[in-house]
Amino acid sequence: MHPVLIQIGPLTLHSYGFMIAVGFLLGMFLASREARLQNEDPERIMDLCFYLVLIGALASRVPYVIFNWHEFAGNPLDILKIWKGGLVFYGGFIGALGVFAYFVKKYSMDAWKTIDILAPSVALGHAFGRIGCFFAGCCYGRPTDLPWAVTFTNQQCLAPLNTPLHPTQLYSSLGLFCIFALLFFIVRPRKTFHGQVFWIYILVYAIFRFCIEFLRGDDRGAYFLGLLSPSQTAAVALVVLAVVFLLKLRKRKIA
């Protein structure tokens, strides 16, 4: 839609990168605030947020490059241009979990309590990131004749031009803002065990992502059994995992 937000001479501010930055800063502020309320060190939480975003962004690039290698075969250096879009949530999720596990072990932090502090911030940051996807034209939807279809005309967009498409980026953003509201205003104040906020986030997002995949128009990779995209397969696995952990952790009531 508008891949470039501002361009002054050789300096270019990409809309995607800007929205990622906005989501990151708001998420850090929210996580720091929540850490104080939970009697945790806010500076340590902010340090953790920084590394989660850094490694998560790099890891989220890997699946996109694998499934869309034809875009980079001629110029591999384009792989580094993550500010233009092309990040996969599940790749970043796995990378961020690795960083999280290392961090909480190194500083002897309560893993489930800490990840509950972060969960609403992740949902909020992800919601802003999807707005960035809309501006960049990545993660676009299938062609449609619905009245709210969007048509990309900017040559720098990653979406097909001059074709009315489902605005799946905005569907995702709206869904994530709703998930954030659910976690922050409903689940968080009423939680009865550590890990509850995080696993409800994973459960709800995975179900939502499974559904939104049916409307995606970009390359979804090799389908499992010819039925499920890689993201849908991951979503099914995460739903099962979330249910298992919610049932297991609910026995550990907060004193």
PyRosetta script that sets phi, psi and omega in degrees:
from pyrosetta import init, pose_from_sequence

init()
pose = pose_from_sequence("MHPVLIQIGPLTLHSYGFMIAVGFLLGMFLASREARLQNEDPERIMDLCFYLVLIGALASRVPYVIFNWHEFAGNPLDILKIWKGGLVFYGGFIGALGVFAYFVKKYSMDAWKTIDILAPSVALGHAFGRIGCFFAGCCYGRPTDLPWAVTFTNQQCLAPLNTPLHPTQLYSSLGLFCIFALLFFIVRPRKTFHGQVFWIYILVYAIFRFCIEFLRGDDRGAYFLGLLSPSQTAAVALVVLAVVFLLKLRKRKIA")
pose.set_psi(1, -61.3)
pose.set_omega(1, 175.0)
pose.set_phi(2, -141.0)
pose.set_psi(2, 77.1)
pose.set_omega(2, -176.6)
pose.set_phi(3, -59.2)
pose.set_psi(3, -33.6)
pose.set_omega(3, -179.3)
pose.set_phi(4, -107.4)
pose.set_psi(4, 120.5)
pose.set_omega(4, -179.1)
pose.set_phi(5, -80.8)
pose.set_psi(5, -50.0)
pose.set_omega(5, -179.3)
pose.set_phi(6, -141.5)
pose.set_psi(6, 137.9)
pose.set_omega(6, 174.5)
pose.set_phi(7, -135.3)
pose.set_psi(7, 118.2)
pose.set_omega(7, 178.5)
pose.set_phi(8, -123.8)
pose.set_psi(8, 103.1)
pose.set_omega(8, -176.4)
pose.set_phi(9, 60.3)
pose.set_psi(9, -128.3)
pose.set_omega(9, -179.3)
pose.set_phi(10, -80.4)
pose.set_psi(10, -7.7)
pose.set_omega(10, -177.5)
pose.set_phi(11, -89.0)
pose.set_psi(11, 126.4)
pose.set_omega(11, -178.2)
pose.set_phi(12, -127.6)
pose.set_psi(12, 128.7)
pose.set_omega(12, 174.6)
pose.set_phi(13, -107.0)
pose.set_psi(13, 110.3)
pose.set_omega(13, -178.8)
pose.set_phi(14, -81.2)
pose.set_psi(14, 138.8)
pose.set_omega(14, -178.4)
pose.set_phi(15, -59.5)
pose.set_psi(15, -40.2)
pose.set_omega(15, -178.7)
pose.set_phi(16, -61.4)
pose.set_psi(16, -50.2)
pose.set_omega(16, 179.6)
pose.set_phi(17, -62.8)
pose.set_psi(17, -36.6)
pose.set_omega(17, 179.6)
pose.set_phi(18, -64.2)
pose.set_psi(18, -45.0)
pose.set_omega(18, -179.1)
pose.set_phi(19, -67.7)
pose.set_psi(19, -35.8)
pose.set_omega(19, 175.1)
pose.set_phi(20, -61.2)
pose.set_psi(20, -42.9)
pose.set_omega(20, 179.8)
pose.set_phi(21, -64.1)
pose.set_psi(21, -42.5)
pose.set_omega(21, 178.2)
pose.set_phi(22, -60.6)
pose.set_psi(22, -47.3)
pose.set_omega(22, 179.2)
pose.set_phi(23, -61.8)
pose.set_psi(23, -39.8)
pose.set_omega(23, 179.6)
pose.set_phi(24, -63.6)
pose.set_psi(24, -46.8)
pose.set_omega(24, -178.0)
pose.set_phi(25, -66.3)
pose.set_psi(25, -43.1)
pose.set_omega(25, 177.9)
pose.set_phi(26, -65.0)
pose.set_psi(26, -40.2)
pose.set_omega(26, 178.6)
pose.set_phi(27, -63.9)
pose.set_psi(27, -41.8)
pose.set_omega(27, 178.1)
pose.set_phi(28, -63.3)
pose.set_psi(28, -42.6)
pose.set_omega(28, 178.8)
pose.set_phi(29, -61.3)
pose.set_psi(29, -45.4)
pose.set_omega(29, -178.4)
pose.set_phi(30, -65.2)
pose.set_psi(30, -43.7)
pose.set_omega(30, -179.6)
pose.set_phi(31, -66.0)
pose.set_psi(31, -39.1)
pose.set_omega(31, 178.2)
pose.set_phi(32, -63.5)
pose.set_psi(32, -42.9)
pose.set_omega(32, 178.4)
pose.set_phi(33, -62.4)
pose.set_psi(33, -44.5)
pose.set_omega(33, -179.5)
pose.set_phi(34, -66.5)
pose.set_psi(34, -35.5)
pose.set_omega(34, 178.6)
pose.set_phi(35, -61.0)
pose.set_psi(35, -42.7)
pose.set_omega(35, 178.3)
pose.set_phi(36, -61.3)
pose.set_psi(36, -42.7)
pose.set_omega(36, -179.9)
pose.set_phi(37, -65.1)
pose.set_psi(37, -28.3)
pose.set_omega(37, -178.7)
pose.set_phi(38, -96.6)
pose.set_psi(38, 11.4)
pose.set_omega(38, 179.6)
pose.set_phi(39, 59.5)
pose.set_psi(39, 36.5)
pose.set_omega(39, 174.5)
pose.set_phi(40, -109.0)
pose.set_psi(40, 160.8)
pose.set_omega(40, -178.8)
pose.set_phi(41, -73.1)
pose.set_psi(41, 110.8)
pose.set_omega(41, -177.6)
pose.set_phi(42, -64.9)
pose.set_psi(42, -32.8)
pose.set_omega(42, 179.8)
pose.set_phi(43, -67.1)
pose.set_psi(43, -37.7)
pose.set_omega(43, 178.2)
pose.set_phi(44, -67.7)
pose.set_psi(44, -37.8)
pose.set_omega(44, 177.4)
pose.set_phi(45, -64.5)
pose.set_psi(45, -39.6)
pose.set_omega(45, 178.7)
pose.set_phi(46, -66.6)
pose.set_psi(46, -39.1)
pose.set_omega(46, 175.5)
pose.set_phi(47, -61.0)
pose.set_psi(47, -43.3)
pose.set_omega(47, 179.1)
pose.set_phi(48, -61.8)
pose.set_psi(48, -43.3)
pose.set_omega(48, 178.7)
pose.set_phi(49, -58.2)
pose.set_psi(49, -42.2)
pose.set_omega(49, -179.0)
pose.set_phi(50, -59.8)
pose.set_psi(50, -48.5)
pose.set_omega(50, -178.3)
pose.set_phi(51, -70.6)
pose.set_psi(51, -33.0)
pose.set_omega(51, 177.0)
pose.set_phi(52, -62.2)
pose.set_psi(52, -44.2)
pose.set_omega(52, -179.3)
pose.set_phi(53, -68.6)
pose.set_psi(53, -42.9)
pose.set_omega(53, -178.2)
pose.set_phi(54, -61.6)
pose.set_psi(54, -55.3)
pose.set_omega(54, -177.9)
pose.set_phi(55, -71.1)
pose.set_psi(55, -36.4)
pose.set_omega(55, 178.9)
pose.set_phi(56, -61.7)
pose.set_psi(56, -40.4)
pose.set_omega(56, 179.6)
pose.set_phi(57, -64.9)
pose.set_psi(57, -42.7)
pose.set_omega(57, 179.5)
pose.set_phi(58, -66.4)
pose.set_psi(58, -43.4)
pose.set_omega(58, -178.8)
pose.set_phi(59, -67.9)
pose.set_psi(59, -32.7)
pose.set_omega(59, -179.1)
pose.set_phi(60, -71.6)
pose.set_psi(60, -16.5)
pose.set_omega(60, 178.4)
pose.set_phi(61, -77.0)
pose.set_psi(61, -30.0)
pose.set_omega(61, -173.3)
pose.set_phi(62, -58.6)
pose.set_psi(62, -52.6)
pose.set_omega(62, -179.7)
pose.set_phi(63, -61.5)
pose.set_psi(63, -37.5)
pose.set_omega(63, -179.9)
pose.set_phi(64, -62.4)
pose.set_psi(64, -43.1)
pose.set_omega(64, 179.9)
pose.set_phi(65, -64.9)
pose.set_psi(65, -41.0)
pose.set_omega(65, -179.6)
pose.set_phi(66, -62.4)
pose.set_psi(66, -47.1)
pose.set_omega(66, -176.0)
pose.set_phi(67, -79.2)
pose.set_psi(67, -14.3)
pose.set_omega(67, -178.1)
pose.set_phi(68, -129.1)
pose.set_psi(68, 40.5)
pose.set_omega(68, -174.8)
pose.set_phi(69, -59.9)
pose.set_psi(69, -27.7)
pose.set_omega(69, -179.3)
pose.set_phi(70, -60.3)
pose.set_psi(70, -23.8)
pose.set_omega(70, 179.4)
pose.set_phi(71, -75.7)
pose.set_psi(71, -21.1)
pose.set_omega(71, -172.3)
pose.set_phi(72, -115.8)
pose.set_psi(72, -9.7)
pose.set_omega(72, -175.8)
pose.set_phi(73, -57.2)
pose.set_psi(73, -38.1)
pose.set_omega(73, -178.6)
pose.set_phi(74, -78.7)
pose.set_psi(74, -24.7)
pose.set_omega(74, -178.6)
pose.set_phi(75, -147.4)
pose.set_psi(75, 81.7)
pose.set_omega(75, -176.1)
pose.set_phi(76, -56.9)
pose.set_psi(76, -24.3)
pose.set_omega(76, -179.7)
pose.set_phi(77, -64.5)
pose.set_psi(77, -19.5)
pose.set_omega(77, 177.5)
pose.set_phi(78, -65.1)
pose.set_psi(78, -17.4)
pose.set_omega(78, 177.4)
pose.set_phi(79, -58.0)
pose.set_psi(79, -33.0)
pose.set_omega(79, -176.3)
pose.set_phi(80, -77.0)
pose.set_psi(80, -12.0)
pose.set_omega(80, -174.8)
pose.set_phi(81, -85.5)
pose.set_psi(81, 63.5)
pose.set_omega(81, -176.2)
pose.set_phi(82, -71.4)
pose.set_psi(82, -17.2)
pose.set_omega(82, 179.6)
pose.set_phi(83, -70.7)
pose.set_psi(83, -11.3)
pose.set_omega(83, 179.4)
pose.set_phi(84, -91.6)
pose.set_psi(84, -1.5)
pose.set_omega(84, -178.7)
pose.set_phi(85, 107.0)
pose.set_psi(85, 176.3)
pose.set_omega(85, 179.2)
pose.set_phi(86, 95.5)
pose.set_psi(86, 48.7)
pose.set_omega(86, 176.5)
pose.set_phi(87, -118.4)
pose.set_psi(87, 142.1)
pose.set_omega(87, -178.7)
pose.set_phi(88, -110.7)
pose.set_psi(88, 123.4)
pose.set_omega(88, -173.7)
pose.set_phi(89, -56.1)
pose.set_psi(89, -47.1)
pose.set_omega(89, -173.8)
pose.set_phi(90, -64.9)
pose.set_psi(90, -33.8)
pose.set_omega(90, 175.8)
pose.set_phi(91, -64.6)
pose.set_psi(91, -45.2)
pose.set_omega(91, 177.4)
pose.set_phi(92, -64.3)
pose.set_psi(92, -36.3)
pose.set_omega(92, 180.0)
pose.set_phi(93, -61.3)
pose.set_psi(93, -45.6)
pose.set_omega(93, -179.9)
pose.set_phi(94, -65.6)
pose.set_psi(94, -44.3)
pose.set_omega(94, 178.5)
pose.set_phi(95, -62.4)
pose.set_psi(95, -42.4)
pose.set_omega(95, -179.9)
pose.set_phi(96, -65.8)
pose.set_psi(96, -36.6)
pose.set_omega(96, 178.5)
pose.set_phi(97, -62.9)
pose.set_psi(97, -37.9)
pose.set_omega(97, 177.5)
pose.set_phi(98, -62.7)
pose.set_psi(98, -44.4)
pose.set_omega(98, 177.6)
pose.set_phi(99, -63.3)
pose.set_psi(99, -43.5)
pose.set_omega(99, -179.1)
pose.set_phi(100, -60.4)
pose.set_psi(100, -46.3)
pose.set_omega(100, -179.2)
pose.set_phi(101, -60.7)
pose.set_psi(101, -42.9)
pose.set_omega(101, 179.0)
pose.set_phi(102, -64.1)
pose.set_psi(102, -43.7)
pose.set_omega(102, -174.9)
pose.set_phi(103, -66.3)
pose.set_psi(103, -47.4)
pose.set_omega(103, -176.7)
pose.set_phi(104, -69.1)
pose.set_psi(104, -30.4)
pose.set_omega(104, 177.4)
pose.set_phi(105, -71.5)
pose.set_psi(105, -42.1)
pose.set_omega(105, -178.4)
pose.set_phi(106, -62.7)
pose.set_psi(106, -39.7)
pose.set_omega(106, -175.5)
pose.set_phi(107, -105.2)
pose.set_psi(107, 12.3)
pose.set_omega(107, 176.6)
pose.set_phi(108, 51.7)
pose.set_psi(108, 47.8)
pose.set_omega(108, 179.7)
pose.set_phi(109, -91.5)
pose.set_psi(109, 154.2)
pose.set_omega(109, 174.4)
pose.set_phi(110, -73.5)
pose.set_psi(110, 109.3)
pose.set_omega(110, -172.3)
pose.set_phi(111, -60.3)
pose.set_psi(111, -48.5)
pose.set_omega(111, -175.7)
pose.set_phi(112, -70.4)
pose.set_psi(112, -38.1)
pose.set_omega(112, 177.5)
pose.set_phi(113, -65.1)
pose.set_psi(113, -42.4)
pose.set_omega(113, -178.6)
pose.set_phi(114, -66.3)
pose.set_psi(114, -42.7)
pose.set_omega(114, -177.1)
pose.set_phi(115, -70.2)
pose.set_psi(115, -26.3)
pose.set_omega(115, 173.3)
pose.set_phi(116, -68.5)
pose.set_psi(116, -36.2)
pose.set_omega(116, 176.8)
pose.set_phi(117, -62.0)
pose.set_psi(117, -38.3)
pose.set_omega(117, -174.3)
pose.set_phi(118, -82.8)
pose.set_psi(118, -27.8)
pose.set_omega(118, -170.2)
pose.set_phi(119, -54.0)
pose.set_psi(119, -50.2)
pose.set_omega(119, 179.0)
pose.set_phi(120, -61.5)
pose.set_psi(120, -35.2)
pose.set_omega(120, 179.1)
pose.set_phi(121, -65.8)
pose.set_psi(121, -38.2)
pose.set_omega(121, 178.4)
pose.set_phi(122, -63.8)
pose.set_psi(122, -44.4)
pose.set_omega(122, 179.0)
pose.set_phi(123, -62.3)
pose.set_psi(123, -41.8)
pose.set_omega(123, 179.8)
pose.set_phi(124, -65.4)
pose.set_psi(124, -47.3)
pose.set_omega(124, 178.8)
pose.set_phi(125, -61.8)
pose.set_psi(125, -39.4)
pose.set_omega(125, 178.8)
pose.set_phi(126, -63.5)
pose.set_psi(126, -38.2)
pose.set_omega(126, 178.9)
pose.set_phi(127, -61.4)
pose.set_psi(127, -43.5)
pose.set_omega(127, 177.5)
pose.set_phi(128, -68.5)
pose.set_psi(128, -35.3)
pose.set_omega(128, 177.5)
pose.set_phi(129, -61.0)
pose.set_psi(129, -36.2)
pose.set_omega(129, 178.8)
pose.set_phi(130, -69.0)
pose.set_psi(130, -30.2)
pose.set_omega(130, 172.9)
pose.set_phi(131, -64.6)
pose.set_psi(131, -39.3)
pose.set_omega(131, 175.3)
pose.set_phi(132, -60.9)
pose.set_psi(132, -38.5)
pose.set_omega(132, 176.3)
pose.set_phi(133, -59.8)
pose.set_psi(133, -40.4)
pose.set_omega(133, -179.9)
pose.set_phi(134, -62.4)
pose.set_psi(134, -46.2)
pose.set_omega(134, 179.6)
pose.set_phi(135, -64.1)
pose.set_psi(135, -37.0)
pose.set_omega(135, -178.5)
pose.set_phi(136, -78.4)
pose.set_psi(136, -23.7)
pose.set_omega(136, -178.9)
pose.set_phi(137, 88.2)
pose.set_psi(137, 7.0)
pose.set_omega(137, 177.0)
pose.set_phi(138, -86.4)
pose.set_psi(138, 170.7)
pose.set_omega(138, 178.2)
pose.set_phi(139, 55.5)
pose.set_psi(139, 35.9)
pose.set_omega(139, -174.2)
pose.set_phi(140, -77.7)
pose.set_psi(140, 168.4)
pose.set_omega(140, -176.0)
pose.set_phi(141, -99.1)
pose.set_psi(141, -178.7)
pose.set_omega(141, 177.8)
pose.set_phi(142, -76.1)
pose.set_psi(142, 158.7)
pose.set_omega(142, 174.8)
pose.set_phi(143, -60.5)
pose.set_psi(143, 142.9)
pose.set_omega(143, -179.5)
pose.set_phi(144, -154.0)
pose.set_psi(144, 157.9)
pose.set_omega(144, 175.9)
pose.set_phi(145, -109.3)
pose.set_psi(145, 16.7)
pose.set_omega(145, 177.9)
pose.set_phi(146, -65.0)
pose.set_psi(146, 150.5)
pose.set_omega(146, -175.4)
pose.set_phi(147, -63.8)
pose.set_psi(147, -22.5)
pose.set_omega(147, -179.9)
pose.set_phi(148, -97.6)
pose.set_psi(148, 14.0)
pose.set_omega(148, 176.4)
pose.set_phi(149, -60.5)
pose.set_psi(149, 149.5)
pose.set_omega(149, 178.3)
pose.set_phi(150, -112.9)
pose.set_psi(150, 146.3)
pose.set_omega(150, 179.6)
pose.set_phi(151, -121.6)
pose.set_psi(151, 120.3)
pose.set_omega(151, -179.8)
pose.set_phi(152, -88.6)
pose.set_psi(152, 132.1)
pose.set_omega(152, -178.6)
pose.set_phi(153, -124.3)
pose.set_psi(153, -13.7)
pose.set_omega(153, -179.1)
pose.set_phi(154, -74.0)
pose.set_psi(154, 128.0)
pose.set_omega(154, -176.5)
pose.set_phi(155, -63.0)
pose.set_psi(155, -21.2)
pose.set_omega(155, -178.5)
pose.set_phi(156, -85.4)
pose.set_psi(156, -7.8)
pose.set_omega(156, 179.9)
pose.set_phi(157, -69.6)
pose.set_psi(157, 152.5)
pose.set_omega(157, 178.7)
pose.set_phi(158, -86.7)
pose.set_psi(158, -12.5)
pose.set_omega(158, -177.9)
pose.set_phi(159, -83.9)
pose.set_psi(159, 158.4)
pose.set_omega(159, 173.5)
pose.set_phi(160, -59.0)
pose.set_psi(160, 139.6)
pose.set_omega(160, -175.6)
pose.set_phi(161, -89.9)
pose.set_psi(161, 149.5)
pose.set_omega(161, 172.4)
pose.set_phi(162, 59.8)
pose.set_psi(162, 31.0)
pose.set_omega(162, 177.9)
pose.set_phi(163, -130.1)
pose.set_psi(163, 122.9)
pose.set_omega(163, 178.0)
pose.set_phi(164, -63.3)
pose.set_psi(164, 125.5)
pose.set_omega(164, -175.6)
pose.set_phi(165, -127.5)
pose.set_psi(165, 155.2)
pose.set_omega(165, 169.2)
pose.set_phi(166, -62.2)
pose.set_psi(166, 130.1)
pose.set_omega(166, 176.3)
pose.set_phi(167, -80.5)
pose.set_psi(167, 67.2)
pose.set_omega(167, -175.1)
pose.set_phi(168, -62.0)
pose.set_psi(168, -26.5)
pose.set_omega(168, 177.0)
pose.set_phi(169, -63.2)
pose.set_psi(169, -41.3)
pose.set_omega(169, -179.9)
pose.set_phi(170, -75.0)
pose.set_psi(170, -34.6)
pose.set_omega(170, 173.0)
pose.set_phi(171, -57.5)
pose.set_psi(171, -46.8)
pose.set_omega(171, -178.3)
pose.set_phi(172, -64.3)
pose.set_psi(172, -42.7)
pose.set_omega(172, -179.9)
pose.set_phi(173, -62.3)
pose.set_psi(173, -46.4)
pose.set_omega(173, 178.9)
pose.set_phi(174, -61.3)
pose.set_psi(174, -44.0)
pose.set_omega(174, 178.4)
pose.set_phi(175, -60.7)
pose.set_psi(175, -40.3)
pose.set_omega(175, -179.4)
pose.set_phi(176, -71.1)
pose.set_psi(176, -35.2)
pose.set_omega(176, 174.1)
pose.set_phi(177, -63.5)
pose.set_psi(177, -38.2)
pose.set_omega(177, 177.2)
pose.set_phi(178, -66.6)
pose.set_psi(178, -40.4)
pose.set_omega(178, 177.6)
pose.set_phi(179, -63.9)
pose.set_psi(179, -41.6)
pose.set_omega(179, 176.6)
pose.set_phi(180, -58.5)
pose.set_psi(180, -46.7)
pose.set_omega(180, -179.9)
pose.set_phi(181, -61.3)
pose.set_psi(181, -41.1)
pose.set_omega(181, 178.1)
pose.set_phi(182, -60.3)
pose.set_psi(182, -47.8)
pose.set_omega(182, -177.5)
pose.set_phi(183, -67.3)
pose.set_psi(183, -47.3)
pose.set_omega(183, -171.0)
pose.set_phi(184, -77.2)
pose.set_psi(184, -40.2)
pose.set_omega(184, -173.2)
pose.set_phi(185, -99.1)
pose.set_psi(185, -17.9)
pose.set_omega(185, -176.6)
pose.set_phi(186, -117.5)
pose.set_psi(186, -55.8)
pose.set_omega(186, -175.3)
pose.set_phi(187, -71.8)
pose.set_psi(187, -49.2)
pose.set_omega(187, -175.2)
pose.set_phi(188, -55.6)
pose.set_psi(188, -49.6)
pose.set_omega(188, -178.1)
pose.set_phi(189, -68.3)
pose.set_psi(189, -18.9)
pose.set_omega(189, -174.7)
pose.set_phi(190, -110.8)
pose.set_psi(190, 7.3)
pose.set_omega(190, -174.0)
pose.set_phi(191, -66.1)
pose.set_psi(191, 144.6)
pose.set_omega(191, -177.3)
pose.set_phi(192, -113.2)
pose.set_psi(192, -10.1)
pose.set_omega(192, 177.9)
pose.set_phi(193, -151.4)
pose.set_psi(193, 150.8)
pose.set_omega(193, 179.1)
pose.set_phi(194, -70.2)
pose.set_psi(194, 137.4)
pose.set_omega(194, -176.1)
pose.set_phi(195, 101.0)
pose.set_psi(195, -13.1)
pose.set_omega(195, -177.0)
pose.set_phi(196, -65.3)
pose.set_psi(196, -45.5)
pose.set_omega(196, -178.2)
pose.set_phi(197, -62.7)
pose.set_psi(197, -46.1)
pose.set_omega(197, -177.8)
pose.set_phi(198, -62.4)
pose.set_psi(198, -48.4)
pose.set_omega(198, -175.3)
pose.set_phi(199, -72.6)
pose.set_psi(199, -28.1)
pose.set_omega(199, 172.5)
pose.set_phi(200, -68.3)
pose.set_psi(200, -38.6)
pose.set_omega(200, 175.1)
pose.set_phi(201, -58.1)
pose.set_psi(201, -49.7)
pose.set_omega(201, -179.4)
pose.set_phi(202, -61.5)
pose.set_psi(202, -43.6)
pose.set_omega(202, -178.9)
pose.set_phi(203, -61.3)
pose.set_psi(203, -51.7)
pose.set_omega(203, -176.2)
pose.set_phi(204, -68.1)
pose.set_psi(204, -42.8)
pose.set_omega(204, -179.4)
pose.set_phi(205, -64.9)
pose.set_psi(205, -41.1)
pose.set_omega(205, -178.8)
pose.set_phi(206, -62.1)
pose.set_psi(206, -41.4)
pose.set_omega(206, 177.8)
pose.set_phi(207, -64.3)
pose.set_psi(207, -44.7)
pose.set_omega(207, 179.5)
pose.set_phi(208, -62.8)
pose.set_psi(208, -44.2)
pose.set_omega(208, -178.6)
pose.set_phi(209, -64.9)
pose.set_psi(209, -39.0)
pose.set_omega(209, 178.0)
pose.set_phi(210, -56.9)
pose.set_psi(210, -43.2)
pose.set_omega(210, -178.0)
pose.set_phi(211, -71.2)
pose.set_psi(211, -43.3)
pose.set_omega(211, -175.5)
pose.set_phi(212, -67.0)
pose.set_psi(212, -23.8)
pose.set_omega(212, -179.9)
pose.set_phi(213, -60.1)
pose.set_psi(213, -29.6)
pose.set_omega(213, -179.4)
pose.set_phi(214, -65.5)
pose.set_psi(214, -20.1)
pose.set_omega(214, -178.0)
pose.set_phi(215, -101.2)
pose.set_psi(215, -4.4)
pose.set_omega(215, -178.1)
pose.set_phi(216, -73.3)
pose.set_psi(216, 140.1)
pose.set_omega(216, -178.8)
pose.set_phi(217, -109.8)
pose.set_psi(217, -11.7)
pose.set_omega(217, 178.8)
pose.set_phi(218, -78.5)
pose.set_psi(218, 170.6)
pose.set_omega(218, -178.0)
pose.set_phi(219, -61.9)
pose.set_psi(219, 123.2)
pose.set_omega(219, -176.5)
pose.set_phi(220, -100.3)
pose.set_psi(220, 3.6)
pose.set_omega(220, -179.7)
pose.set_phi(221, 84.2)
pose.set_psi(221, -171.3)
pose.set_omega(221, -178.3)
pose.set_phi(222, -74.4)
pose.set_psi(222, 130.8)
pose.set_omega(222, -177.8)
pose.set_phi(223, -83.2)
pose.set_psi(223, 136.5)
pose.set_omega(223, 177.9)
pose.set_phi(224, -74.8)
pose.set_psi(224, 120.6)
pose.set_omega(224, -177.3)
pose.set_phi(225, 57.0)
pose.set_psi(225, 21.2)
pose.set_omega(225, 179.9)
pose.set_phi(226, 73.3)
pose.set_psi(226, 9.3)
pose.set_omega(226, -174.5)
pose.set_phi(227, -118.8)
pose.set_psi(227, -45.1)
pose.set_omega(227, -171.6)
pose.set_phi(228, -112.8)
pose.set_psi(228, 135.2)
pose.set_omega(228, 174.4)
pose.set_phi(229, -70.9)
pose.set_psi(229, 164.0)
pose.set_omega(229, 177.0)
pose.set_phi(230, -54.5)
pose.set_psi(230, -39.0)
pose.set_omega(230, 179.7)
pose.set_phi(231, -67.9)
pose.set_psi(231, -35.8)
pose.set_omega(231, 177.6)
pose.set_phi(232, -70.3)
pose.set_psi(232, -38.0)
pose.set_omega(232, 176.8)
pose.set_phi(233, -62.4)
pose.set_psi(233, -44.2)
pose.set_omega(233, 177.2)
pose.set_phi(234, -63.4)
pose.set_psi(234, -38.1)
pose.set_omega(234, -179.7)
pose.set_phi(235, -63.1)
pose.set_psi(235, -42.8)
pose.set_omega(235, 178.4)
pose.set_phi(236, -61.2)
pose.set_psi(236, -44.8)
pose.set_omega(236, 179.2)
pose.set_phi(237, -61.5)
pose.set_psi(237, -40.4)
pose.set_omega(237, -179.0)
pose.set_phi(238, -70.3)
pose.set_psi(238, -34.2)
pose.set_omega(238, 176.1)
pose.set_phi(239, -61.6)
pose.set_psi(239, -47.2)
pose.set_omega(239, 179.0)
pose.set_phi(240, -61.2)
pose.set_psi(240, -46.0)
pose.set_omega(240, -179.5)
pose.set_phi(241, -61.8)
pose.set_psi(241, -42.9)
pose.set_omega(241, -179.2)
pose.set_phi(242, -63.3)
pose.set_psi(242, -44.2)
pose.set_omega(242, 179.7)
pose.set_phi(243, -62.6)
pose.set_psi(243, -43.8)
pose.set_omega(243, 179.9)
pose.set_phi(244, -60.2)
pose.set_psi(244, -47.6)
pose.set_omega(244, -177.7)
pose.set_phi(245, -70.6)
pose.set_psi(245, -35.6)
pose.set_omega(245, 177.3)
pose.set_phi(246, -63.4)
pose.set_psi(246, -40.7)
pose.set_omega(246, 178.7)
pose.set_phi(247, -69.2)
pose.set_psi(247, -36.3)
pose.set_omega(247, -178.8)
pose.set_phi(248, -73.6)
pose.set_psi(248, -45.4)
pose.set_omega(248, -174.0)
pose.set_phi(249, -77.4)
pose.set_psi(249, -21.2)
pose.set_omega(249, -177.7)
pose.set_phi(250, -64.5)
pose.set_psi(250, -16.4)
pose.set_omega(250, 177.5)
pose.set_phi(251, -75.4)
pose.set_psi(251, -16.5)
pose.set_omega(251, -178.6)
pose.set_phi(252, -97.1)
pose.set_psi(252, 73.9)
pose.set_omega(252, -177.2)
pose.set_phi(253, -65.3)
pose.set_psi(253, 143.8)
pose.set_omega(253, 176.4)
pose.set_phi(254, -70.1)
pose.set_psi(254, 129.0)
pose.set_omega(254, -177.9)
pose.set_phi(255, -67.1)
pose.dump_pdb("model.pdb")
